[in-house]
Amino acid sequence: MRVASVSEKVLNGVAAAAGVVIGPAFVYREGQPETAARAAAAPEEELARFEEARRRAENELNALAERADDQGREILTAHQLMLQDPELQNLVEAAIRDGQPAEEAVRTATEQFAAMLEALDDEYLRERAADVRDVGRRLVAALTGRTVGVVLQRPSVVVARDLAPTDTIGIDRSLLLGIVTEQGGPTSHTTILARSWGIPAVVATAGVLEAASDGMTVALDGDAGEVVLDPGAETRSRYEAAMARAREQAERDRAEASLPAETPDGVRVELAGNAGSPGEVAFAMEKGAEGIGLLRSEFLFMGRSTAPTEEEQYQAYAEALRNARGQRVIIRTLDIGGDKDVPYLGLAKEENPFLGVRALRLCFRRPELFQTQLRALLRASVHGRLAIMFPMVSGLSDLRRAKEALAEARRSLEAEGHPVADRYEVGIMVEIPSAALLADHLAREVDFFSIGTNDLVQYTLAVDRGNPELTEMYQPYHPAVLRLIDRIVQAAHAAGKWVGVCGEMGGLPEGALLLLGLGVDELSMAPALLPRIKRLVRSTPAAEARAVARECLELGTPEEVLALVGPLVRRVG
């Protein structure tokens, strides 16, 4: 065990995003902006101040959305809609007419609204209480002319109790060295964003906020979950050497970006990028992606008052296909449910939206919405190598119904004289255990499978991946999950079909090597993760990965799996 110097303090948290960094701390203590007490003006004047603050907050969120990735935009859309929520506005107005100044009225209303949500049985709505408070904080800042969020003046490691999603999205990435939080888990918004940006992060680091101070040197290891405050000379030297090695490796990764992801014993794996817009497709290709394993189409449907037209969708899909430079682009049809704020769809708030009317289930209930998207996709097929993927397929009936809708869209386009490509692939996202168990039947009727490990883990283990109380139970390396993946791969290959993975698991070193060993043909991930995973694939004999994976299938716990695969990752990575 390493002995710390007299001055340094070593804290251990949860490794959240890979990488090693050392730099000055920026300690962020969130909360409502401090305001001096002031007497309320006339109600109409205070209401006008509130309305102006609401417009300013909306403009701030719009500006953030312009530079956010797809995950960030989805979060910001929810906050934008919350600013327009009539119930919240009514609560603010009532408090103002009761004699409160606008700042105090916003605090009163947001806390009242958040408390109402926290008292509900619906877990999704309870979780929105934090979003309401975040919106209230932004409104108070707008009323007082102050800046909300993390504003860095120099390259820094951000230390916080936790970071609201809008705080993370708003950070100047050119100055962000790393993130350390007291709370949070490996599936939190902040963690996912840090991982996709390639920023080292350690979460659930008890005591860090109390121990750290602005400007204090912080060393963090996002692979080991280690945080060192005020490191001594020996620790600094160790971290600086690790950072130098990482920089050298990054240079090698850039030089090797165009090389194939092929194991030393000749097994080829396709490494693709996940994207949420045509622009992100271009970015993924620049990072060395060999295609797009998942283009989420939700970016077209969120943050607007009406559904996108066929022409709007066609233009976006065509741009994405052109940006892929002839490589395959898998576009997932609409995957929205009651957990998303899309007012024009009129989706009911459900007790469990992840098991409710979402994805294909929604599309089957809104055939005009589905037909518009399918027609746009088929029209775009002439601009590149299109693959269409249906989400939330539970069995053959779902698949056949979706394929018939696609055939209907093609017939209507041909009747109207629109050109459609002769060849495009049709596949499904395998994310429901029933689909995994029926993989042999489904494989005969598709061109490919893409395993959505995020939801497959959630549904298999009955664990809400967004619930911080259950973070330790969300285990992608659970042997039951690995056995389902093995079953899916075997069924696909028996039918002569290829199988990919588009969940978080494929972008993690342990996950990538296990999936390689299980015979997965394609791994799709955040573009920032591609270089490291390509390096792992090119360094790992497939035969060795297969042997480890087969042994893992016989184990009983995730801990045993990680104990077995960890040494291989450390040796080759």
N, C-alpha and C positions, 0 to 999 in steps of 0.2 A: 504494500500500500504506500502511495506517495505521501511524503511528509511535507506539510505546508510550511512556508517561511513564517516568521513571527508576525509580520504585518498582514499577510494575506488571509482571506476567509474563503474557504471552499464550500460551495453549496451544490447539492445534487437535485436535479429536477428530472423531467421527462424529455428525452431526446425527441424533438419535433421536426426539425428541418436540418439536413446535413450541412456540415461545414464548420470550419474553425476560424475564429476572428478575435482580435484584441483591439480595444479602442476606448475612448472616453464614454462615460455613461451620460445619457439624457434621461433623467428620472421624471416620469410623467405621472402626476397624481391627478387622476380624472375627477370629475364632479361638476356640479353646476358652477358656472362662472360667478365669482364673488361680485355682488352689486351693493352699492350703498343704498340704505333705505330712503325711499322718496315718497312724497305724498302723491296720491293719484290725481290726475287731471280729470276733466270731464270725461264721462264714459265714451262719448263719440271720438274724442281725441285719443284715448287709450286704445280703442278699437282700431283706429287708423294706424297707430304705431304697431299694433300686433299684425295687421294686414301687410304693412310694409316689411316687417321682420319676416313674415312668412314668405313673401316674394324673394327676399334676400336669401333666405335659407334654401329655397327652391333653386335659385341661380347657383348657389354654392354646390348643391348636389348635382346639378346639371354639368357644372365644370368638372367635378370629380368623375362623373360618368364618362366624360369624353376621353379621359386617360386611363380608365379602369379596364381590366380584362373582363371576360364574360361573367366570371363568378362575382367580381366586384360590382358590375352593372346590375346583376340580379338583386344583390343586397341593397344597392342604392335605389332601385326601383321601388322596393318595399317601403323605404323611408320617404320617397317622394309621394307615394300614395297616402302614407300616414299623415303627411302635412296637409293633405286635402280631405282627411277624414272628417265628415260633418259632425260626428259625435264629439271628437276632440275639440273642434272649433266651437261647438255649442257650450262645452264645459268652460272654455276660456272666456267666451262672451258672458256667460252667467257670472263668473268670478269678477269680471271687470264691472259689470252692472251692479255687483254687490259692493263696489267701492274699492277694489284692489287695483293697483297699478298693473300695467301689462306684464311686467317681469314676474311679479308675484302670482298673477293670474295664470301664467303659463306653468309655473312651478306647481301650483295647486291643481290645475287641470291635468297635467301629465301624470302627477303622482296618483291622482284619483283614478284616472283612466288605467294606469299601470296596475293599481291595486285591484280594479275590477277584473282585469285580465288574469291576474295571479289567482283570483278566487274561482276561476272556471275549472271545469273538469278536463276540458280539451287541452292536451299537453302542448300542442302547437301554439294555441293562443296564449297559454301561460308564458311560453318562451318569448312571445312578442312584447312582453312588458319591458324588457331591456331595450328593445328598439324604441318604444314610446319614450322612455327616459332619455335616450340618446337624441331623439328628435327635440324633446323639450330643452335639452342642454344647448342644442344648436340655435333654437329660437331665442333663448335668453341671451346668448352671445350676440345674435343679430340685433336684439333690442338695445344692447349696451355698446355696440360697436366694437366688440372684442373678437379675437380670433379663437376658434375652437379647434381642438385636435392637437396633434404633435407637429410642432414647427421646429425643424432642425436648422441650425445655423452652420454646422460643420459636420463632417462624418462622425456618426455616433452609434452606440449600442443603446437601443431604447429599452428602459427598464420600467415596468408598470405592474400594477395589480392585475389588470387585464386590459385588453384593447378592444374597444367597440369596433365592429367591422368598418364603420366610416372613418375611424381614427387610422386604422391600418391602411385603408385605401388612399387616404389623404397624405400619407407620408411621402416626402420627396425620396424616391428610391435611390437617386444618385448619392444621397447622404446617409442612407440606412445601411449600417454595417451588420447589425444583428438585432434580435429581439429576445428579451428575457421577461417572462411574466410569472407572477405568483400563482395565478389561476390558469384555467384553460386546459385543453387536452389535445391529443394527436389528431382529432377530427374537427377541431374548432375552425371557424372562418379564418382567424388569424394564422393558424398553423398551415392550413391549406394554401393560403395566399403566399406565405413565406416560402413554402416548399416550391410553389410554381415560379416564384421569382428567383430562386436559388439563394435565398438569404438564410444564414444559420439562425436557428431558434431553439430555445429551451423553455418549456412551460412547466407549470405546477412546481415552481421553485420556491419552497416555503421560506419566508423571512427575507427575501431579496429586497423588497421595497424598503423595509426598515433599515437594512444594513448598507444599502447603496446611497450615494450622494452624487449630485451633478458634478461632472468632470472627473470623478473617480475612474481609474482604469479598470476595465472589465475584460476578462478573457472568457470566452464561451466556446464549448465544444458541442455542436448540434448533433454529433454522432453518438457521443457518450453521455449526454445530458449533464455535463459538468459546467459550473459557473464559478469563476474565481474572481473575487473582488480584491482590488489593490494587490495584484500578483507581485511576488518577489522576483528577483533577477533570474533565478533558475526557471521559474514558470514562464516568465516573459520569453526567455530564450527558447523554451520548448514550443510555445505557441507560435512565435515568429518563424521558427523553422518549419512548423506544420503549415503555416500560411504560405511560406515560400514554395514548399512542395506542391501545395494546391494551385498556386499560380503557374508553376511549371507544367502541372498536369493539365490545367485549363488551356495552355498554349498547345500542348500535344493534342488535346481533344479537338481544338479548332482545326488543327492540321489534318486530323483524321476524320473530320465530319463527313467527308464524302466516301469513306471506306465502308464496305458492307459489314453488317453485324453478323459475323460468321465465327463460329467457335473454332478452336485450334484443330479439332477433328472433323471440320468441314460441314457442320450443321448450320444452315442459314436461318436467321430469324429476322423478320421484318420489324423495324422500329418506326412507329408512326407517332404523330402528335395529336393531342386533343386540342380542339379549338372551339371558340364560341362566336366567331365572326369571320368574314372573308379576310380581314386584315390579319387576324391571328393565324390563318392558314399560311399566308405569306411569311410570317415570322417563324412558324414551325419549319417551313422548308429551308429557311436561312440557317436554322439550328441543326440541319442535317436529317430532318424527318424524311422518311421514304414514302410518305403519304399521310393522310389524315385518317386516323382510326376512329375518331368521333368528332363530328361537327354538330354541335347542339343547335337546333333550329329555334330554340326559345327566344334568342336575341331579337327575332323579328316580331315576336308577339308581346313582349314585355314593355312597360313604360309608355303605353299609348291608350287612346280612348276607343279605338276601333281595331278590328282584325286587319292584318296586312292583306293587301289585294294579291291576286295571282301575279300581276305584273311586278309588284314590289318583291315578292318572293323569288320569282324567276330571275330578276336582275341580281339579287344577292347570291343565289345558288350558282348562277353562271359565273359571277366574279370569283367565288370560292374555287370552283373547278378550274378556272383559268389560272388562278394563283398557285395551284398545286402542280403546274408545269407537267401535266400528263400523268401524274401519279394518282393512285386511287384516293377518292374522298368518300368516306362513309358518312352520309347525312342521316341523322336520327330524326324520325318524324316527331311531331309535337309531343313533348313529355311534360305536361303541366297537370296539376291537380289542385285540390282544395288548399294545399299548403302555399300556393302562389297567389299574389294579389293581382288579378287580371279582371278588372271590373266589368268589361264588356262581355266576358264569358258568363257572368252571373253564377259563378261556382259557389255552391253552398259550403259553409264551413263544416267540416266533418269531424267526428270524434277521433278518427284515425285516418288522416288524409293519405298516408302512405299505403293504406289498404283499401282505398276508396275509389272514386271515379277519377281516374287519372290516365294519362298516356293514351293507349289504344282504347281503353274503356270510354274515355271522353270523346275520342274521335268517332267511335261507333255511334255515340249519342248525338253527335254533331256532324252528320255526313257531309253537309255543305262545306264545313270547315276543313274536313279531311280531304274532300275532292279538290278543293282549291290548292291545298299544299301538294297533293300528289301530281296534279296537272303541272304546277310550277316546277316540281322536281324533274318530271319527264321532259318538259320543254328544255330545261337546262342541260339535260343529258348529252346533248350534241356538243357541249363545250368542254368536255373532259371525260375522265373515267369515273363515272358515278356508281356508287353503291347505296342502296336505300335500306335503312335498318328500322325495324319495328320494335319499340320498347314494350315492356310489361306484357309479354306473351306468356300465357299460362298453359297453353296446350294447342293442339291441332285446330280446334274450332276458331280460336283467335287468329292463328296464322292464316288459315284458309279464307276467313272473312276479310282480313287485311289485303291478301293477294287478289281477291276478287275486286275489292275497291280499286286497287292499282290497275287491274285489267280494264275496269270500267273507265278510269281516267285516260288510259291509253286509247281505248276505242273512241272516246269523245274527241280527243286531240286529232286522231287520224281522220275522223269524219270532218273536222274543221280544216284539215290541210296543214296542221302544224307538224314540223319534222320532229321525230323522236329517234334516239339512237337505237340501232339494232340490238346492241348488247349493253346491259347494265346488270349489276348483281343485286340480289335481294336476299337479305338475311334478317336475323333477329338478335336482340340483346337477350342473353340468357341471364336472368337475374332473379327469377322465381324458382324455388326448389321444385315445383311441379314440372317446370320446363326442363330442368336438369334431369329429372327422373324419366322424362319422356324424350330425352335427347335423341335416342335412336330413331324414333318415329319422325321427329321434327327435322332431323338432318336430311332425310330423303326428300324434303320439300323446300329446302333453301339452298343458297349458294355458299353461305358461311354462317358461323356463329361468332358473336362477340360477347364475351362474358363480362357482365357488369358486376365486378366483385364488391363494390361498395354496398349495393342493395342485396346481393346474394348473401353476403355476410349478415346483414341486418335481418333479412327474412329467415335465414337458416337458424340463427342463434336467438331470434326473438329479442333483439337488442336495438333500441333506438339510437342510431349512430350520432344523433345530435344532442343526446342527453348527457350532460357532464357527469351525472351521478353514475352512469353506466360505462364510462370511458374504459375501465379495465376489462369489461366484459366484451367489448367490441374487438374480436380477435380474428383478423384475416388469416392467421396461420393455424386456426383450429383444425384439427385433423378431419372433422366432419366436413368443413368447407373444402379442404384439399381433396377429399374423396369425391365430392360432387364435381369439382373441377376435372378430376381424372376421368370421371364417368362421361362428362361432356366432351372432353378431348377424344376419348376412345370412340365415342359414338360418331363424332364428326369425321374422324379419319377412316372409320369403317365404311362410311358412305362416300368417301373420296372428297370430303369438303374440308376447307381450312377453318381454323378457329383462332380468334384473337382475344385479347383482354384489354378493356378500356378503363378499368377502375384504378384507384390509387395504388393497389397492390403491385401492378406492373412497373410502377416508377420507383419502387423501393428495392434496394439491393437484395434483401432476403427473398422478397416476393418474386423478383425477376428471375433469380436462380432457381427457385422452386418451380416456377411456371415453365422455364426452359427445360427443366428435368421432367416435367409432366407432358412435354411435347407440344406446347402452345406454339403456333406458327407466327403470331404477330403480337407485339406489345405496344400499346398506345398510352401516351402519358403527356404531362405538361412539358412543353418544349425545352424548358431549362434543365429537365432531368435527363434528356436524351444522351448527352455526352458520357455521363457516368455509367449509364446502363449499357451503352454500346461498348464501353471499355470492359465492363464485367463479362458481357457475352463473348467478346473477342479473347478474353483471358481464361475462360472456363471450358474445359473439355465437356462436350454434351454428355459423354458417357459417365463422367463423374457426377454431373448434375442429375442425371437419370438415377444413378445408384442412390444418391442422397434422397431424392424425391420419393423413390419407391420405399426406402426405409421410413421416411416420415409418414407415409400412409399407414404404417403399422403402429405408429405411436398413439398415445392416448391424450396428450395435453399440448396446448400451444407452446408452453415453456419447453417441453421436450423437443418440439420441432425447432424452435429457435436455438436451443443448445446444440443441435446437430448441424443446422445450416450456417450458424454464425461463424464457426471457424473457417468454412469454405469462403464465405464472403470476405473475411479479413485477409485470407491468404491471397485471393485473386484480385481483390478490389483496392 
